[in-house]
Amino acid sequence: MVLGLRANLAQFILLVAVNALVGGTLGQERSVLPLLAQQVFHEGLYTGALTYILAFGLAKAGTNYFAGTLSDRYGRKPVLVAGWLIALPVPFMLVGGPTWGWIVAANIILGINQGLTWSTTVIMKMDLVGPARRGLAMGLNEAAGYLGLAATALATGYIAASNGLRPGPFLLGAAYIALGLGLSVLAVRETRQHAAVEAANHVDSHAGAGASLSTLEVFTLTSFRDRSLSAVSQAGMVNNLNDGLAWGLFPILFATAGLSVGRIGILAAVYPAVWGAGQLVTGALSDRIGRKLLIAGGMLVQAAALAMTALGHSFNLWLAAAILLGTGTAMVYPTLLAAVGDVAHPAWRARSVGVYRLWRDGGFAVGALLSGLLADAYGIPAAVAVVAALTAASGIVVAIRMRGTDHRPTNLHTT
């Protein structure tokens, strides 16, 4: 069994394509659902309209945690296939749901799908490439997912503008799910044996860092005890907190300012498009210069972009802010995952990734609740400003707490 990108190129490219479909499955509702909440279901309060993001975030966060454990126990491929099977009813619930409760339920199922499929493609790529090209691998994985999301958000915006909010945009999601399931069943191969090869050759002087760690010990190390892993976990949570804000409130902010559905679709697509494409550069760059600078700097860039959005009143300024927000997120997103891979032992890396993604995607739920309450009380610009301040503070925490890491496996450092 050989590790490395070149030696496993065919499977790696296949997994990149699968993750593009995972991202597209989420992107089917990115432009449309906030408008559907207000225009079809008349969810007037922001907190009520954001219930679908709260439901999605809680479901995805919890599923991420179990995805790592399940993939260690049963293998990566069965978890990936299960994730696609679970997603089958989602487009039809979004198309035909007669009440807002149906839409929330669909997002619970979608969160489970995303937790199983996206987590597993991350773990499988880490398995295949080994330690030397981990940043590049995560950059390609996340780029595929978010470019798929961006392209779908743009496409569904145009479909909704010309054919209405339902059913057209969600039929595209149905096609993605069918194709993703077919590829995962017929073409994707198991990668757990690659992790076993890396674990056999992994040297780590930290006592107990090998396969003997319990799931509880992995959770506490990743969440609190290890300085780098805990800094990464809080940064991931804040990153997705501001992404949940952008997903749920930005389209409403832009619509309130009089922008057309088509222009809202452009803004909804530009942010993840820059985010996705930028990761093709930032993931590999983190292999060269280390993870810490990109993570801390990226959080500060995101904070500046959110401040611009809060102060903006025009399409052009919001477009510039979307580009800046995508740039900052591209600096952070694959680098956080690569940093987890640097520190975690291969024998429990899948579980550590699951714990990190539990905290990270819990940010969706925190962001939906916090931004919804703030928007109801003080308006959307105030909510965006508060989240900008939290994002800046998170970057400062990373700068102070996280130890510098690069592509080489590192010893664990606890407080």
C-alpha positions, -999 to +999 in steps of 0.1 A: +000+000+000+016+032-012+008+067+002+010+099-019-010+120-043+006+107-075+004+070-064-034+074-057-042+100-083-072+083-099-090+077-066-081+112-054-096+129-084-127+107-081-131+118-045-126+155-055-155+150-080-177+134-053-171+163-029-180+188-056-214+170-057-216+171-019-211+209-021-236+212-049-262+194-028-259+221-002-257+249-028-291+241-042-307+261-013-281+287-007-297+315-028-332+304-026-342+292+009-339+326+027-363+340+001-386+310+003-388+315+041-401+351+037-420+350+004-437+316+005-439+307+042-440+343+055-414+337+083-412+374+092-388+373+122-352+366+113-349+341+141-377+321+127-364+322+092-330+310+104-344+279+121-334+258+090-297+268+095-299+260+132-314+226+124-288+220+097-259+230+119-269+209+149-275+178+127-243+183+107-222+190+138-234+159+156-230+137+125-195+149+120-185+136+154-199+102+147-187+100+111-150+097+123-158+070+148-180+051+123-154+053+096-128+039+119-151+011+129-168+001+097-146+017+070-148+050+050-168+038+020-199+025+039-202+058+057-200+077+024-227+056+007-249+059+038-246+096+036-259+097+000-287+073+007-299+095+036-301+125+012-325+110-012-357+126+001-343+161+006-350+177-028-386+164-028-392+177+007-380+211-004-401+211-035-433+198-020-431+208+017-465+224+026-453+240+058-420+255+071-416+225+094-411+203+063-382+226+052-366+225+086-369+187+086-353+185+052-324+205+065-319+181+094-316+153+069-293+175+047-271+181+077-268+144+084-259+139+047-233+166+047-218+154+080-213+118+066-203+126+031-181+156+035-163+143+066-156+110+049-142+126+018-118+146+040-107+116+059-102+095+027-080+122+011-059+124+042-056+086+041-044+086+005-018+114+004+000+109+037+016+138+056+037+155+029+009+170+008-018+173+033-024+210+029-027+206-009-051+177-005-073+197+018-072+226-005-083+205-034-111+188-014-125+221+000-121+239-033-142+212-051-169+213-024-173+251-023-169+256-061-197+231-065-217+250-039-210+283-056-218+272-091-251+257-079-260+288-059-255+308-090-274+284-112-303+281-088-305+319-085-310+322-122-335+293-122-355+309-094-354+343-112-369+329-144-390+300-131-399+307-095-385+295-062-400+260-065-395+234-079-367+242-105-338+250-082-342+218-062-344+194-091-307+202-097-300+189-062-318+157-069-295+150-099-264+156-078-276+132-051-283+104-077-249+109-094-230+111-060-246+079-049-238+061-081-201+071-081-197+062-044-212+027-048-196+018-081-162+035-082-149+047-048-126+023-030-119+019+007-089+039+021-087+028+057-058+005+050-038+036+039-042+051+073-029+018+088+002+021+068+009+056+079+002+047+115+027+019+114+054+044+104+043+073+125+067+084+153+053+105+182+070+108+215+038+118+234+028+091+257-006+075+248-007+092+214-013+060+195-042+038+189-049+032+227-066+067+231-103+064+238-129+085+220-133+106+251-096+112+253-096+122+216-125+146+223-108+163+252-074+166+234-090+181+203-114+204+222-094+217+251-061+201+261-039+204+230-031+241+223-031+238+186-061+215+182-082+236+206-072+268+188-082+252+155-115+240+169-126+275+182-115+291+149-135+266+129-166+273+150-163+311+145-157+306+108-189+287+103-207+311+127-200+339+102-208+316+073-242+308+089-248+345+091-239+350+055-261+321+044-292+332+063-292+369+065-272+383+036-298+374+009-325+392+031-302+422+036-297+425-001-334+420-009-343+447+016-320+470-003-339+464-035-315+440-053-331+416-078-331+378-072-305+375-100-281+399-083-286+383-050-277+350-066-245+366-079-235+378-044-245+344-029-222+327-055-192+350-055-183+345-018-181+306-020-166+308-055-136+329-043-135+307-012-134+276-033-109+287-059-086+303-034-082+270-016-063+257-046-036+281-036-039+284+002-039+247+009-006+241-008+008+274+005+002+262+041+025+232+033+053+257+026+048+284+052+029+266+080-007+268+091-008+295+119-001+326+098-028+317+072-054+309+099-049+340+121-046+363+091-076+348+074-098+353+104-088+390+104-095+393+067-130+378+072-137+403+100-128+432+077-151+418+050-180+415+074-175+451+086-177+462+050-209+443+045-224+459+077-216+494+064-224+488+028-255+500+008-246+491-028-241+461-050-206+470-058-195+474-022-212+442-012-195+425-042-161+436-030-169+425+005-180+391-008-147+387-026-127+397+005-148+373+027-141+345+003-104+352+003-103+352+041-122+320+043-100+303+017-070+312+039-086+295+069-107+266+057-083+239+043-055+251+066-076+243+097-082+207+085-045+203+076-035+215+111-057+188+126-039+162+104-005+175+115-011+170+152-035+140+154-020+105+152-031+085+122-047+059+144-072+084+158-070+111+132-105+103+118-120+108+153-101+140+158-113+153+125-148+144+136-144+163+168-130+194+151-159+193+126-183+189+155-171+223+168-168+238+134-202+230+121-217+237+155-209+273+144-238+271+120-262+266+148-246+293+170-245+317+141-281+312+132-293+317+167-270+346+176-274+365+144-312+359+143-317+372+178-294+402+171-311+410+138-346+408+154-335+432+182-311+456+164-313+449+126-291+429+102-262+454+100-257+453+138-258+415+138-231+415+111-210+440+131-211+418+162-200+387+142-172+407+127-159+415+161-161+379+172-142+368+141-114+392+148-112+380+184-109+344+171-080+353+149-062+369+179-068+337+200-051+316+172-022+340+171-017+337+208-026+300+215-017+280+185+017+265+180+032+268+145+027+237+124+038+226+090+033+194+070+055+173+093+038+153+121+042+171+154+041+161+190+010+170+210+014+200+233-010+204+261-017+232+285 
